[in-house]
């Protein structure tokens, strides 16, 4: 029997927004979130992102807005969608990508370094049920 996949810990939930600055104000005033990090411009992903939340063990919310017309998230927003992806932290990016491919996932981008994660690699996948997931490498000790 093959080794079971290691559990993947939820790192954050991604929400597409037209304007990160305006969304920060909404998340602060409506949900009592605070800015945890960012905003960062990521030229590889063609987005501006920041992370909101309460800190501690809370799952962070990543607010994502396009900084270019050809940013993939731009098309998502044009369709009127906001909930975008769930990000999982993984200890072995290559093994996880290989494992998820065998289970019918399509790698749509990456792995590539991400500004918001201090250069740690991220990858984007489409699941067999057409959900977008992101993987982020764990921080090395």
Secondary structure, 3 states (H helix, E strand, C coil): CCCCCCCCEEEEEEEECCCHHHHHHHHHHHHCCEEEEEEEEECCCCEEEEEEECCCCCCEEEEEEECCCCCHHHHHHHCCCCEEEEEEEECCHHHHHHHHHHCCCEEEEEEEECHHHCCCEEEEEECCCCCEEEEEECCCC
